[in-house]
Amino acid sequence: MKTMLSPELEREVRALIEANRTRALWSLPLDYFPPDVAAACRVVERIAARGDRETFVRARLLLSRLS
């Protein structure tokens, strides 16, 4: 069974995705949003790998809350 995001974490993941969509997630559909925690972790890791230092820190903090 897939674990769903809490409303608070969903808002944070959505904000991070929108702020980094063109830089880190350009190959995904423009309306893509991860359906569960595992997919959210993969997307946030991708953002951390492709972002600047500030984005990396923000993404890693969010990942620690998702795990």
Secondary structure, DSSP 8 states (H G I E B T S, - for coil): ------HHHHHHHHHHHHHHHHHH-TTS-TT---SSHHHHHHHHHHHHHHS-HHHHHHHHHHHHHH-
